[in-house]
């Protein structure tokens, strides 16, 4: 669509990179505003967000390159050109998780309390970042005659705007998690809600994606991963809520 928004002399401003920056700035700013209300310092939230961003981008890029290695064999330097897109969420989740663990160990923050607070803003960042996917033209949908459809400038067919679907659904997840945070019944509940909702969203949305080939029983690799994340998170959620909760009552 619009991979390059504009140029300032020899400098190109890429839509994907710009949306990543906006996602980080907006999400961190909103989280920082709420930090003092729940016992976190604004400085700690900025530091945590930075850890998550760096770890998430590295993990997301590594997994994306691994899954699309043929694209980079001829030009390995393309691996470092993040402004042009090419990130895989589950790689980002793992990278962000490991970076978050390093942060928590360094500053001695409780894992579940911190995860519950920050994860809604991660979802908001995803919602903004997916707009970058739409502007770049990646993560595109299958051909469709559905009334909600788009046509890329260099194509003749209409496609599902899966990037915008993902953005909107992540925004709904953000709103739900923010509301649920005020009524949570145990520490870690919001983080588990996020894993359940995101994995369900990703599983369903991949049926409309046109850029991901199925690898087993008509499912993409990310749908298979989503099944495991969904089931694991759901089991942990119900165990804590109904089993562990009763023992602690």
Secondary structure in CASP SS format (residue, H / E / C, confidence):
PFRMAT SS
TARGET T0000
AUTHOR 0000-0000-0000
METHOD secondary structure of the structure
MODEL  1
X C 1.00
X C 1.00
X C 1.00
X E 1.00
X E 1.00
X E 1.00
X E 1.00
X E 1.00
X C 1.00
X C 1.00
X E 1.00
X E 1.00
X E 1.00
X E 1.00
X H 1.00
X H 1.00
X H 1.00
X H 1.00
X H 1.00
X H 1.00
X H 1.00
X H 1.00
X H 1.00
X H 1.00
X H 1.00
X H 1.00
X H 1.00
X H 1.00
X H 1.00
X H 1.00
X H 1.00
X H 1.00
X H 1.00
X H 1.00
X H 1.00
X H 1.00
X H 1.00
X H 1.00
X C 1.00
X C 1.00
X C 1.00
X H 1.00
X H 1.00
X H 1.00
X H 1.00
X H 1.00
X H 1.00
X H 1.00
X H 1.00
X H 1.00
X H 1.00
X H 1.00
X H 1.00
X H 1.00
X H 1.00
X H 1.00
X H 1.00
X H 1.00
X H 1.00
X H 1.00
X H 1.00
X H 1.00
X H 1.00
X H 1.00
X H 1.00
X H 1.00
X H 1.00
X C 1.00
X H 1.00
X H 1.00
X H 1.00
X H 1.00
X H 1.00
X C 1.00
X C 1.00
X H 1.00
X H 1.00
X H 1.00
X H 1.00
X H 1.00
X C 1.00
X H 1.00
X H 1.00
X H 1.00
X C 1.00
X C 1.00
X C 1.00
X C 1.00
X H 1.00
X H 1.00
X H 1.00
X H 1.00
X H 1.00
X H 1.00
X H 1.00
X H 1.00
X H 1.00
X H 1.00
X H 1.00
X H 1.00
X H 1.00
X H 1.00
X H 1.00
X H 1.00
X H 1.00
X H 1.00
X H 1.00
X C 1.00
X C 1.00
X C 1.00
X H 1.00
X H 1.00
X H 1.00
X H 1.00
X H 1.00
X H 1.00
X H 1.00
X H 1.00
X H 1.00
X H 1.00
X H 1.00
X H 1.00
X H 1.00
X H 1.00
X H 1.00
X H 1.00
X H 1.00
X H 1.00
X H 1.00
X H 1.00
X H 1.00
X H 1.00
X H 1.00
X H 1.00
X H 1.00
X H 1.00
X C 1.00
X C 1.00
X C 1.00
X C 1.00
X E 1.00
X C 1.00
X E 1.00
X C 1.00
X C 1.00
X C 1.00
X C 1.00
X C 1.00
X C 1.00
X E 1.00
X C 1.00
X C 1.00
X C 1.00
X C 1.00
X C 1.00
X C 1.00
X C 1.00
X C 1.00
X E 1.00
X C 1.00
X C 1.00
X H 1.00
X H 1.00
X H 1.00
X H 1.00
X H 1.00
X H 1.00
X H 1.00
X H 1.00
X H 1.00
X H 1.00
X H 1.00
X H 1.00
X H 1.00
X H 1.00
X H 1.00
X H 1.00
X H 1.00
X H 1.00
X H 1.00
X H 1.00
X C 1.00
X C 1.00
X C 1.00
X C 1.00
X C 1.00
X C 1.00
X C 1.00
X H 1.00
X H 1.00
X H 1.00
X H 1.00
X H 1.00
X H 1.00
X H 1.00
X H 1.00
X H 1.00
X H 1.00
X H 1.00
X H 1.00
X H 1.00
X H 1.00
X H 1.00
X H 1.00
X H 1.00
X H 1.00
X H 1.00
X H 1.00
X E 1.00
X C 1.00
X C 1.00
X C 1.00
X C 1.00
X C 1.00
X C 1.00
X E 1.00
X C 1.00
X C 1.00
X E 1.00
X C 1.00
X H 1.00
X H 1.00
X H 1.00
X H 1.00
X H 1.00
X H 1.00
X H 1.00
X H 1.00
X H 1.00
X H 1.00
X H 1.00
X H 1.00
X H 1.00
X H 1.00
X H 1.00
X H 1.00
X H 1.00
X H 1.00
X H 1.00
X H 1.00
X H 1.00
X H 1.00
X H 1.00
X H 1.00
X H 1.00
X H 1.00
X H 1.00
X H 1.00
X C 1.00
END
